[in-house]
């Protein structure tokens, strides 16, 4: 079941609502440009609540399976991108709301939150820095490039000077 594209987080927080659903693949174009392809819709669970100081909090998790390019063999590798998050709704006018150190702020416009964009942002932030197959599973045989220290004689940077001295 797809999640709604836009929500009013304050109304959902007043009801302590929980949303569980999918994000369609065609709604994640920025993430799609960062990977080779996205396999399935992203799965998300989002909880809206109001904290003790009266701010709206959004917490939850989102995950998606995708194919990325292996940096060893340049073929596709299957990756799972997962993110858990806690966010605080803030207004653009009141910068004092932004000073909580441990909770990331989300600025909303006119009380409406673009849920797909927020969840796609979380997935983009959770992308691995480098994608690669496990050793031995790459299409290229990387075992032939192993270093054998017994076949190479150790030389120092001044060994060439010893030859000149003789």
Backbone bond lengths (Angstrom), bond angles and torsions (degrees), N, CA, C in turn:
res aa  C-N    CA-C-N  psi(-1)  N-CA   C-N-CA  omega(-1)  CA-C   N-CA-C  phi
1 X - - - 1.443 - - 1.533 108.38 -
2 X 1.337 117.82 124.65 1.466 119.61 -178.67 1.524 112.74 -71.85
3 X 1.329 114.63 145.56 1.461 121.29 174.15 1.524 108.95 -74.44
4 X 1.323 117.81 156.46 1.466 119.04 173.74 1.530 109.45 -68.14
5 X 1.337 116.67 144.90 1.461 121.06 -178.04 1.523 111.39 -71.31
6 X 1.330 117.64 -37.00 1.465 121.61 -179.87 1.519 108.94 -131.49
7 X 1.339 114.53 142.81 1.462 120.21 -179.32 1.521 109.34 -138.92
8 X 1.328 115.38 162.41 1.456 121.81 170.42 1.532 106.23 -101.61
9 X 1.333 118.16 101.75 1.471 120.28 -173.12 1.520 113.62 -64.46
10 X 1.312 118.28 -30.68 1.468 119.61 -178.80 1.524 111.40 -68.94
11 X 1.320 117.18 -40.68 1.470 119.74 177.62 1.517 110.78 -65.38
12 X 1.343 116.31 -40.67 1.459 119.45 178.69 1.528 111.13 -67.22
13 X 1.332 117.52 -35.11 1.466 121.07 179.62 1.524 111.36 -68.60
14 X 1.316 117.49 -34.59 1.464 120.19 177.97 1.531 111.19 -62.94
15 X 1.322 116.80 -29.00 1.470 121.63 178.62 1.529 111.98 -95.37
16 X 1.346 117.24 -0.77 1.470 122.29 -173.45 1.524 110.51 51.00
17 X 1.310 115.05 51.05 1.462 121.49 -174.62 1.523 112.08 -77.04
18 X 1.316 114.76 152.14 1.458 122.60 174.30 1.517 107.77 -127.19
19 X 1.333 116.03 128.07 1.456 121.58 178.45 1.517 109.09 -112.12
20 X 1.314 115.60 132.42 1.466 121.69 176.92 1.519 106.59 -130.07
21 X 1.328 115.69 129.53 1.457 118.17 179.99 1.511 112.47 176.47
22 X 1.334 114.12 -164.83 1.457 122.11 -175.25 1.520 110.79 -114.29
23 X 1.326 114.70 156.75 1.458 122.38 170.93 1.522 106.01 -113.01
24 X 1.333 118.49 121.91 1.465 120.15 -178.85 1.530 112.06 -60.30
25 X 1.319 116.10 147.60 1.459 121.86 -178.88 1.525 110.68 -60.17
26 X 1.331 117.94 -38.58 1.464 120.35 -177.56 1.528 112.69 -71.01
27 X 1.320 118.83 -6.80 1.463 122.34 176.95 1.524 112.41 -94.87
28 X 1.327 117.44 3.09 1.468 121.53 -178.58 1.529 110.45 -120.23
29 X 1.319 116.80 56.64 1.467 121.06 -175.13 1.525 112.39 -68.32
30 X 1.331 118.33 -35.38 1.469 120.28 179.39 1.523 110.96 -68.09
31 X 1.328 116.91 -40.52 1.461 120.43 176.75 1.525 109.99 -67.36
32 X 1.322 117.11 -39.05 1.465 120.96 -179.96 1.525 111.63 -62.07
33 X 1.326 117.47 -31.72 1.465 119.64 178.70 1.525 112.10 -75.57
34 X 1.323 118.50 -16.13 1.464 122.51 -179.67 1.525 112.81 -92.03
35 X 1.326 117.40 -12.50 1.463 122.04 179.11 1.526 108.66 -126.05
36 X 1.337 116.66 173.79 1.464 119.89 177.45 1.525 110.06 -69.94
37 X 1.332 115.98 -50.06 1.472 120.53 175.30 1.523 109.15 -163.74
38 X 1.328 114.42 156.06 1.461 122.04 177.84 1.517 107.37 -99.05
39 X 1.329 116.82 129.62 1.464 121.22 -175.01 1.519 113.44 -74.45
40 X 1.317 117.06 -53.52 1.456 122.85 -171.89 1.523 109.63 -134.74
41 X 1.328 117.60 167.94 1.465 119.02 173.32 1.532 110.63 -60.68
42 X 1.328 115.96 149.25 1.465 121.15 177.74 1.524 109.06 -73.96
43 X 1.309 116.02 144.34 1.468 122.31 178.55 1.524 107.98 -105.48
44 X 1.334 116.46 133.37 1.455 120.18 -176.66 1.519 111.26 -138.71
45 X 1.331 114.54 148.40 1.457 123.77 171.40 1.518 106.33 -130.09
46 X 1.333 116.63 123.59 1.459 121.12 -176.49 1.515 109.03 -129.80
47 X 1.345 116.32 133.27 1.463 122.74 178.39 1.525 107.80 -117.80
48 X 1.316 116.13 130.62 1.464 122.69 177.63 1.523 108.17 -108.89
49 X 1.346 116.38 132.75 1.461 119.41 177.18 1.526 109.56 -154.72
50 X 1.307 115.35 167.59 1.455 121.65 177.76 1.523 107.39 -109.44
51 X 1.347 116.30 128.99 1.469 119.71 -178.28 1.524 110.49 -82.29
52 X 1.337 115.90 -179.98 1.467 120.94 -175.16 1.525 113.16 -66.11
53 X 1.335 118.05 -21.66 1.469 119.69 178.09 1.529 112.46 -94.32
54 X 1.316 117.03 5.60 1.461 120.70 174.61 1.515 115.45 91.45
55 X 1.315 118.09 6.56 1.457 120.88 179.64 1.523 110.74 -90.13
56 X 1.314 115.71 149.92 1.460 121.82 177.89 1.519 108.85 -82.85
57 X 1.322 116.12 126.31 1.461 122.67 177.61 1.516 109.85 -112.36
58 X 1.326 114.82 142.82 1.463 121.83 174.72 1.520 106.11 -122.69
59 X 1.315 117.16 124.37 1.462 120.49 176.99 1.518 108.21 -132.34
60 X 1.315 114.71 159.14 1.455 117.84 178.72 1.506 112.29 160.19
61 X 1.325 113.69 -161.93 1.460 120.45 -179.81 1.521 109.00 -146.03
62 X 1.323 114.51 154.52 1.460 121.35 177.83 1.528 107.41 -144.48
63 X 1.328 116.18 142.82 1.463 120.59 179.18 1.520 109.86 -147.91
64 X 1.334 114.58 152.37 1.461 120.64 178.97 1.522 108.21 -152.58
65 X 1.313 115.84 149.16 1.460 122.32 176.10 1.525 107.90 -102.53
66 X 1.339 116.06 134.25 1.458 120.34 -176.91 1.520 109.81 -146.63
67 X 1.324 115.43 167.68 1.456 122.06 172.20 1.520 107.99 -108.87
68 X 1.341 115.65 133.09 1.458 121.96 176.07 1.523 107.88 -123.39
69 X 1.318 117.00 173.47 1.450 121.24 179.73 1.521 110.08 -90.45
70 X 1.318 116.46 125.57 1.466 121.73 177.10 1.527 108.19 -67.15
71 X 1.308 117.58 131.29 1.457 121.64 -178.28 1.530 112.23 -81.04
72 X 1.328 118.33 -7.22 1.460 121.51 176.53 1.528 111.14 -91.41
73 X 1.346 116.04 -51.28 1.462 119.43 -173.28 1.534 113.18 -110.96
74 X 1.323 117.83 -7.53 1.466 124.93 178.76 1.533 113.46 67.78
75 X 1.329 117.56 16.03 1.458 121.69 172.43 1.528 108.82 -97.18
76 X 1.318 115.98 175.10 1.467 120.24 -178.23 1.527 111.30 -75.14
77 X 1.326 114.88 142.12 1.458 121.96 174.82 1.528 107.05 -129.77
78 X 1.321 116.33 136.52 1.461 122.29 -179.86 1.529 109.09 -79.89
79 X 1.342 117.03 125.75 1.461 121.00 178.95 1.523 109.20 -126.51
80 X 1.307 115.91 153.69 1.458 122.16 173.76 1.522 107.08 -115.76
81 X 1.328 116.27 121.44 1.456 121.75 -179.12 1.524 106.96 -102.23
82 X 1.331 116.98 122.44 1.461 122.17 -177.61 1.514 110.09 -131.28
83 X 1.317 116.04 144.01 1.458 120.74 177.76 1.516 109.82 -146.06
84 X 1.318 115.20 136.43 1.462 121.71 169.92 1.521 106.38 -113.40
85 X 1.314 117.22 141.29 1.455 119.72 -172.63 1.520 112.29 -145.37
86 X 1.330 114.45 154.89 1.463 123.67 168.99 1.524 104.88 -135.58
87 X 1.308 116.55 121.04 1.455 122.39 -177.10 1.517 110.37 -126.33
88 X 1.316 115.96 153.71 1.458 122.13 -179.17 1.525 108.50 -121.65
89 X 1.315 116.59 127.32 1.457 121.75 178.64 1.527 108.80 -74.74
90 X 1.336 116.44 126.02 1.456 122.05 177.83 1.519 109.30 -129.22
91 X 1.331 114.38 157.71 1.458 119.35 176.03 1.518 109.00 -98.12
92 X 1.310 116.11 151.47 1.450 120.40 -177.83 1.530 111.69 -69.78
93 X 1.312 116.57 -27.49 1.462 120.48 -176.74 1.527 112.71 -73.44
94 X 1.315 118.06 -37.29 1.454 122.24 -173.64 1.528 110.19 -100.48
95 X 1.328 117.12 93.61 1.456 121.64 -177.73 1.518 112.91 -72.02
96 X 1.329 118.79 -15.55 1.466 121.50 177.07 1.528 110.81 -63.85
97 X 1.330 117.58 -28.36 1.455 121.85 179.28 1.528 112.06 -65.89
98 X 1.316 118.29 -19.68 1.453 122.80 -173.22 1.524 112.64 -84.05
99 X 1.321 118.95 -3.59 1.458 121.40 -168.82 1.519 115.35 -89.35
100 X 1.312 119.20 5.35 1.466 121.11 175.50 1.527 107.17 -73.49
101 X 1.323 117.31 125.09 1.462 120.96 -171.01 1.526 114.12 -75.79
102 X 1.303 118.09 -34.93 1.450 119.62 -168.51 1.531 114.06 -100.58
103 X 1.310 118.06 -0.55 1.463 120.97 179.67 1.520 108.38 -124.65
104 X 1.329 116.23 124.24 1.453 121.18 -179.32 1.525 110.17 -70.94
105 X 1.346 117.21 138.99 1.462 119.81 178.86 1.531 111.56 -85.66
106 X 1.325 115.77 151.15 1.455 123.12 171.23 1.518 106.72 -126.05
107 X 1.313 115.74 120.13 1.454 120.97 179.35 1.522 107.65 -89.73
108 X 1.334 116.09 126.03 1.462 119.37 178.85 1.511 109.09 -112.21
109 X 1.322 114.76 152.54 1.452 122.12 -178.58 1.523 109.31 -108.36
110 X 1.296 117.23 121.46 1.464 124.24 176.52 1.527 112.62 58.89
111 X 1.325 116.93 31.28 1.456 121.18 174.62 1.514 115.28 77.88
112 X 1.336 118.23 3.79 1.458 121.88 -178.38 1.529 109.14 -112.86
113 X 1.321 115.85 133.21 1.454 122.60 179.22 1.524 109.08 -108.49
114 X 1.331 116.60 128.66 1.466 121.35 173.38 1.531 106.87 -80.60
115 X 1.307 115.43 98.54 1.462 121.90 -173.52 1.524 111.71 -65.60
116 X 1.328 117.63 -41.69 1.462 120.49 179.99 1.527 110.87 -61.91
117 X 1.327 117.18 -43.07 1.458 120.88 -179.60 1.521 110.97 -65.43
118 X 1.329 117.40 -42.58 1.456 120.72 179.79 1.532 110.95 -62.33
119 X 1.322 117.56 -44.48 1.458 120.93 -179.24 1.525 111.34 -70.31
120 X 1.328 117.29 -35.23 1.461 120.25 175.74 1.531 110.44 -65.52
121 X 1.329 117.12 -38.78 1.468 120.78 175.27 1.519 110.84 -58.66
122 X 1.323 117.22 -43.39 1.469 120.70 179.41 1.526 111.29 -63.28
123 X 1.330 117.47 -39.29 1.462 120.62 178.48 1.529 111.34 -68.09
124 X 1.316 117.18 -39.42 1.466 120.43 178.66 1.530 110.29 -64.00
125 X 1.321 116.66 -40.70 1.465 120.16 178.26 1.530 112.03 -66.55
126 X 1.320 116.94 -24.49 1.468 121.05 -178.29 1.527 113.23 -91.75
127 X 1.330 117.61 0.69 1.465 119.84 178.98 1.529 110.03 -59.54
128 X 1.325 117.13 139.34 1.471 118.68 176.31 1.530 110.31 -67.64
129 X 1.317 116.30 150.16 1.464 120.70 -179.88 1.520 110.31 -67.72
130 X 1.343 116.88 -43.33 1.459 122.61 -179.83 1.521 108.15 -130.69
131 X 1.318 116.47 135.54 1.462 122.27 177.78 1.521 108.80 -109.17
132 X 1.345 116.70 133.56 1.448 120.01 177.68 1.520 110.02 -159.99
133 X 1.348 114.37 155.90 1.459 121.53 173.68 1.527 108.94 -72.41
134 X 1.305 115.51 163.72 1.456 120.06 171.00 1.527 108.26 -68.13
135 X 1.333 116.98 153.13 1.466 120.70 -179.84 1.527 108.76 -60.00
136 X 1.318 116.08 132.67 1.459 121.96 -178.02 1.511 113.40 94.48
137 X 1.332 118.88 -11.72 1.459 121.54 179.78 1.525 112.95 -105.21
138 X 1.323 117.33 -6.03 1.461 120.52 178.94 1.521 110.18 -70.71
139 X 1.327 116.55 154.36 1.459 122.12 178.62 1.524 110.77 -66.83
140 X 1.316 118.20 -35.46 1.461 122.14 176.05 1.521 108.70 -84.92
141 X 1.318 116.41 141.57 1.455 120.75 179.01 1.523 108.26 -83.94
142 X 1.314 117.05 103.00 1.452 121.65 -177.36 1.525 112.54 -85.40
143 X 1.340 117.27 -7.48 1.465 119.90 -178.81 1.526 112.11 -66.65
144 X 1.331 118.71 -25.73 1.463 120.96 -178.46 1.527 111.89 -71.26
145 X 1.331 117.62 -12.55 1.450 121.29 -179.00 1.530 112.64 -98.47
146 X 1.319 117.28 16.45 1.460 119.40 -179.00 1.527 109.90 -71.41
147 X 1.282 116.46 150.03 1.465 123.95 -177.16 1.517 109.70 -89.89
148 X 1.332 116.92 126.44 1.455 122.44 178.59 1.524 107.69 -113.28
149 X 1.309 116.93 103.78 1.469 121.28 -174.11 1.524 113.04 -72.74
150 X 1.317 119.48 -19.65 1.463 120.51 -177.03 1.527 111.71 -76.34
151 X 1.326 118.10 -22.02 1.455 119.75 -177.77 1.523 112.93 -88.18
152 X 1.305 118.74 -7.40 1.454 122.38 -177.53 1.524 108.47 -113.65
153 X 1.331 115.98 129.86 1.462 119.23 177.41 1.514 108.71 -81.45
154 X 1.307 115.05 142.92 1.456 120.91 -179.58 1.525 109.88 -79.42
155 X 1.301 115.82 128.05 1.458 120.84 175.92 1.512 108.44 -126.59
156 X 1.307 114.69 150.31 1.452 120.61 177.85 1.517 109.97 -100.95
157 X 1.307 117.36 171.50 1.455 120.32 -177.49 1.534 113.17 -69.79
158 X 1.343 118.67 -19.42 1.460 121.16 -177.59 1.523 112.71 -106.25
159 X 1.337 118.52 9.61 1.465 121.10 -179.83 1.522 111.76 -63.16
160 X 1.301 118.91 -31.44 1.465 121.09 178.29 1.526 111.26 -65.39
161 X 1.325 117.66 -30.55 1.459 121.24 177.78 1.524 111.61 -69.79
162 X 1.334 116.85 -31.33 1.472 120.47 177.01 1.527 110.26 -63.59
163 X 1.322 117.84 -34.63 1.451 120.84 178.01 1.536 111.00 -67.26
164 X 1.306 118.41 -35.13 1.456 122.06 179.09 1.519 111.71 -70.67
165 X 1.316 117.48 -30.43 1.458 123.40 -178.18 1.522 110.55 -69.69
166 X 1.315 119.18 -31.63 1.462 123.56 -178.08 1.481 112.53 -74.94
